[in-house]
Amino acid sequence: MAGITLDQAQAQLDAYLAASTAVANGQSYQIGTRAFRRADLKEILVSIKFWDGKVAELTAGGIRVRRGIVVDR
């Protein structure tokens, strides 16, 4: 199975951002077969965080940078 492309990840992020805006304004929103309403805002925000991370990961070429603290012993 091929991995997720940057275009696919960006499209998902854009869809969830649009859902967030619509739901925050008291409207419902549909992505594919899933319908969201105000009660689903937490789920939408989790998806935004996930897809934002995917876009960032793919934009960086799949390289992950981790920060650490070196403690002198």
C-alpha positions as CSV (number, residue, x, y, z in Angstrom):
1,M,0.0,0.0,0.0
2,A,1.3,3.4,-1.0
3,G,1.8,6.0,1.7
4,I,-0.3,9.2,2.1
5,T,0.8,12.0,-0.3
6,L,1.2,15.6,0.7
7,D,-1.7,16.5,-1.5
8,Q,-3.9,14.0,0.2
9,A,-2.9,15.1,3.7
10,Q,-3.4,18.7,2.8
11,A,-6.9,18.0,1.4
12,Q,-7.9,16.2,4.6
13,L,-6.5,19.0,6.7
14,D,-8.4,21.6,4.6
15,A,-11.6,19.5,5.0
16,Y,-11.4,19.3,8.7
17,L,-10.5,23.1,9.0
18,A,-13.6,23.8,7.0
19,A,-15.6,21.5,9.2
20,S,-14.3,23.2,12.3
21,T,-15.3,26.6,11.0
22,A,-18.8,25.5,10.1
23,V,-19.4,23.6,13.3
24,A,-18.1,26.5,15.4
25,N,-20.7,28.7,13.7
26,G,-23.5,26.3,14.7
27,Q,-23.8,24.6,11.3
28,S,-23.4,20.9,10.5
29,Y,-20.7,19.7,8.0
30,Q,-20.2,16.5,6.0
31,I,-16.9,14.9,5.0
32,G,-17.7,11.9,2.8
33,T,-20.4,9.9,4.5
34,R,-19.6,11.4,8.0
35,A,-21.8,14.3,9.3
36,F,-20.5,16.5,12.1
37,R,-22.2,18.9,14.4
38,R,-21.2,21.0,17.4
39,A,-21.0,18.0,19.7
40,D,-18.3,16.5,17.4
41,L,-16.0,19.5,17.6
42,K,-13.5,17.7,19.8
43,E,-13.2,14.9,17.3
44,I,-12.7,17.5,14.5
45,L,-9.9,19.2,16.5
46,V,-8.2,15.8,17.0
47,S,-8.3,15.2,13.3
48,I,-6.9,18.7,12.6
49,K,-4.0,18.0,14.9
50,F,-3.4,14.6,13.2
51,W,-3.5,16.0,9.6
52,D,-1.5,19.0,10.5
53,G,1.2,16.7,11.8
54,K,1.0,14.6,8.6
55,V,1.3,17.7,6.4
56,A,4.3,19.0,8.5
57,E,5.9,15.5,8.3
58,L,5.5,15.2,4.5
59,T,6.6,18.8,3.9
60,A,9.8,18.1,5.8
61,G,10.4,15.1,3.5
62,G,9.5,12.6,6.2
63,I,12.4,13.7,8.5
64,R,11.5,13.9,12.1
65,V,13.4,16.2,14.4
66,R,13.3,15.6,18.1
67,R,14.6,18.0,20.7
68,G,16.4,16.7,23.7
69,I,18.2,17.9,26.7
70,V,21.7,16.7,27.4
71,V,22.4,16.5,31.1
72,D,26.0,16.4,32.2
73,R,26.5,13.7,34.8
